[in-house]
């Protein structure tokens, strides 16, 4: 994300320098408007990259509490807990729902 912000700041400085140079050379004229129009394509890519980075960070923040505790077995979500001895435990209801046969027929 720091690289994206640096690229955005660098391109924003270039766009501001172009606009200031156009204003200094000719005042409010076509050259100034053209310099402002060039800032759109110049800033588009870093802004899109910044939006993608923010999305990744938001997803990481949302899923951080669930990291390492959510598994899927044959398309069925399975909740896994870990105790202090680092042994993993699966809920019996999740284990029963993940097999093809009903749990009552299998456990008899």
WORAWO-V959019 format. One record per backbone hydrogen bond with DSSP energy under -0.5 kcal/mol. CO is the residue of the C=O (numbers start at 0). NH is the residue of the N-H. Records with the same first field share a line. If there is no record, write none. Layout:
BEGIN
CO->NH, NH
END
This chain:
BEGIN
0->4
1->5
2->6
3->7
4->8
5->9
6->10
7->11
8->12
9->13
10->14
11->15
12->16
13->17
14->18
15->19
16->20
17->21
18->22
19->23
20->24
21->25
22->26
26->28
28->32
29->33
30->34
31->35
32->36
33->37
34->38
35->38, 39
36->39, 40
37->41
38->42
39->43
40->44
42->46
43->47
44->48
45->49
46->50
47->51
48->52
49->53
50->54
51->55
52->56
53->57
54->58
55->59
56->60
57->61
58->62
59->63
62->65, 66
63->66
65->68, 69
68->70, 79
70->77
71->73
72->75
74->76
75->72
77->70
78->90
80->88
82->85
86->82
88->80
90->94
91->95
92->96
93->97
94->98
95->98
101->105
102->106
END
